[in-house]
Amino acid sequence: MKYQLKNTRTGEELPEFLTTVDVIKTKTHLIFDFYCKNSKFFSKDNKYNAPIYLGDVCEAFICTSGNLSDYFEIEVAPNNCQFLCKIHNSGNFNIQLTPISEEDNFLKSEVEILGNDYKLKFSVPLEKIGYDEKIGIKYNAFRIETEGGIENKNLLALSPTMCEGFHVPEKFIDLVE
């Protein structure tokens, strides 16, 4: 099922940056399939686990433990640069990042540029993110569009956080299969 992302600050639609995401759980993987309209494709870096969130990216936060303080942060930029880490969030945007090394990177991604739009798909193996069917998955999905490099200019979320940031686990939603 495709979902439309909205302005995370207001909850309103941003038609000029229409973004949809299809979230699919297979027997072995969790897949996020984004379609992003009207991008300048600004990538802040091209190195794995660099702060690519300062440019245009698609992101997902995924919690499989049942403890919303602990989750994975996944980001992919339009140049297919990746960011993958574990997060411990003790509240009020007090975030501790534990990067997953490039050698241990289990994130697969691909990007297709379509004029001013792009498709971006990434997947992670369920076993690598600690999936337990008894606990399920809580998540949120995001897009940042900087319009050429203006940090945090357009922040979109599947479940809007109603603030300036994305790290609001209370806004995570249950994966519906």
Disulfide bonds with the S-S distance in Angstrom:
none
